[in-house]
Amino acid sequence: MRTASSGRCLGLENISAHTGGQSEDSLMSPEEGLIKAAHFLNNIIISEKSDGAWWV
């Protein structure tokens, strides 16, 4: 699975167990679990460059 090997490169060996990607959850397909996990992770990635510490 390409996604799993990509996750291993990032040090995320166990992420599929938490995303629904490899679980036996009958409420969600593996594809939907992966999509939801990707959306979640995209929302917490820092994308703006910092101007520096505001308290300095």
Protein Blocks (a to p, Z undefined) as FASTA:
>chain_A
ZZlmmmmmnopaklmmmnopmpccfkbcfklmmmmmmmmmmmmpcfbdcebjfkZZ
